[in-house]
Amino acid sequence: MKKRIAVVLSGCGVFDGTEIREAVLTLLYLDQHGAETVCLAPNIPQLHVFDHLKGAVASGESRNVLVESARIARGEIEDIANAELDSLDAAIFPGGFGAAKNLCTFAVDGPEASIDPTTDAFVKRMHAAGKPLGFACIAPAVAAKSLGHEQPELTIGIDADTASALEKMGARHIELPVTEAHVDRKHKIVSTPAYMYEAPLAEIARGIEKMIKEVIDLI
């Protein structure tokens, strides 16, 4: 039977939502490894809308995280608040600033971040059920905020200030190359730094594929 794995999205676009390349690579490698995917996102407003062409916040605009995430999911997406956890074997969180602006507020508030309640409930319930979780790029901030009390091992790149903020939320930071993924076997959490590095797409892809494989192996 195919493993059924959730992919949790946070919008559409690196600076205000999901990093699209990371999301597509995640969906691709899950498919290649024989998994069935279910896309999820919270039904909440984005922190803001970012004009990726101009490189600035688009003032006066507003968008919805679930609606924007549906662009990546080709319309096949569910509200994370309604996710049927009994039908899921694991979950993957691609990166992009949406993970740190919409799913939680790490990009704005650092270690004092808050977290979207529906996302927090999903992470906690999946973890309590012993189901593996994968996090790419900045998304480990979501894990640190939700599960920091358990001191999970996470990677978030090589920036010292970012790593320090992660650890202030309770996580133990693990530095590793972009092509690798770290496995916290005690907590069944896998993370890869992805675009926390200025690295070629091919190298980022290697790390994401390893994350996917390790998550599946933990099921």
Backbone hydrogen bonds, N-H to C=O, Kabsch-Sander energy under -0.5 kcal/mol:
donor,donor_aa,acceptor,acceptor_aa,energy
5,I,3,K,-0.7
5,I,36,E,-3.1
6,A,90,A,-2.5
7,V,38,V,-2.3
8,V,6,A,-0.5
8,V,92,I,-2.9
9,L,7,V,-0.6
9,L,40,L,-3.2
13,G,18,T,-2.5
16,D,13,G,-1.1
17,G,13,G,-2.5
19,E,95,G,-2.2
20,I,18,T,-0.7
23,A,19,E,-2.2
24,V,20,I,-2.7
25,L,21,R,-2.6
26,T,22,E,-2.2
27,L,23,A,-2.5
28,L,24,V,-2.7
29,Y,25,L,-2.8
30,L,26,T,-2.1
31,D,27,L,-1.9
32,Q,28,L,-2.6
33,H,29,Y,-1.8
34,G,31,D,-1.8
35,A,30,L,-2.8
36,E,3,K,-3.4
38,V,5,I,-1.9
39,C,76,E,-0.6
40,L,7,V,-2.4
41,A,78,E,-1.6
44,I,42,P,-1.5
46,Q,63,R,-2.9
51,D,56,A,-3.1
52,H,50,F,-1.0
55,G,51,D,-2.2
56,A,51,D,-1.3
58,A,49,V,-3.2
59,S,57,V,-1.0
61,E,58,A,-1.3
65,V,44,I,-3.2
66,L,42,P,-0.5
68,E,64,N,-2.7
69,S,65,V,-2.5
70,A,66,L,-1.5
71,R,68,E,-1.4
72,I,68,E,-0.6
72,I,69,S,-0.8
73,A,69,S,-1.9
74,R,71,R,-0.6
75,G,70,A,-2.6
76,E,73,A,-1.8
77,I,75,G,-1.3
78,E,39,C,-2.1
80,I,41,A,-2.0
82,N,79,D,-2.0
83,A,80,I,-1.2
85,L,83,A,-1.1
87,S,84,E,-1.5
88,L,85,L,-1.6
89,D,4,R,-3.6
90,A,4,R,-0.9
91,A,132,P,-1.6
92,I,6,A,-2.8
93,F,134,G,-2.8
97,F,14,V,-3.2
98,G,17,G,-2.8
99,A,96,G,-1.8
100,A,96,G,-0.5
100,A,97,F,-0.7
101,K,97,F,-0.9
102,N,98,G,-2.9
103,L,98,G,-2.1
104,C,99,A,-0.6
105,T,114,S,-2.2
107,A,100,A,-2.7
108,V,100,A,-0.5
108,V,105,T,-1.2
109,D,105,T,-3.5
110,G,106,F,-2.0
112,E,109,D,-1.9
113,A,110,G,-1.8
116,D,103,L,-3.0
120,D,116,D,-2.7
121,A,117,P,-2.4
122,F,118,T,-1.8
123,V,119,T,-2.6
124,K,120,D,-2.6
125,R,121,A,-2.4
126,M,122,F,-2.5
127,H,123,V,-2.5
128,A,124,K,-2.6
129,A,125,R,-1.5
130,G,127,H,-1.9
131,K,126,M,-2.4
133,L,188,K,-2.3
134,G,91,A,-2.5
135,F,190,V,-2.5
136,A,93,F,-2.4
137,C,192,T,-1.9
139,A,136,A,-2.2
141,A,138,I,-2.1
142,V,139,A,-2.1
143,A,139,A,-1.0
144,A,140,P,-2.6
145,K,141,A,-2.2
146,S,142,V,-2.4
147,L,143,A,-3.1
148,G,144,A,-1.2
150,E,147,L,-2.4
151,Q,148,G,-1.8
154,L,152,P,-0.5
154,L,172,R,-2.3
156,I,157,G,-0.5
160,A,158,I,-0.5
163,A,159,D,-2.4
164,S,160,A,-2.4
165,A,161,D,-2.2
166,L,162,T,-2.0
167,E,163,A,-2.1
168,K,164,S,-1.8
169,M,165,A,-0.7
169,M,166,L,-0.9
170,G,167,E,-1.6
171,A,166,L,-1.4
172,R,152,P,-2.9
173,H,171,A,-0.6
174,I,154,L,-2.8
175,E,173,H,-0.5
180,E,177,P,-1.8
182,H,191,S,-3.1
184,D,182,H,-0.6
184,D,189,I,-3.3
185,R,183,V,-1.0
188,K,184,D,-1.1
189,I,184,D,-1.8
190,V,133,L,-2.6
191,S,182,H,-2.1
192,T,135,F,-1.8
196,M,193,P,-2.3
197,Y,194,A,-1.8
199,A,197,Y,-1.5
203,E,200,P,-0.7
204,I,200,P,-2.0
205,A,201,L,-2.7
206,R,202,A,-1.4
207,G,203,E,-1.6
208,I,204,I,-2.2
209,E,205,A,-2.7
210,K,206,R,-2.0
211,M,207,G,-2.2
212,I,208,I,-2.5
213,K,209,E,-2.6
214,E,210,K,-2.5
215,V,211,M,-2.4
216,I,212,I,-2.4
217,D,213,K,-2.3
218,L,214,E,-1.2
218,L,215,V,-0.7
219,I,215,V,-0.6
219,I,216,I,-1.1
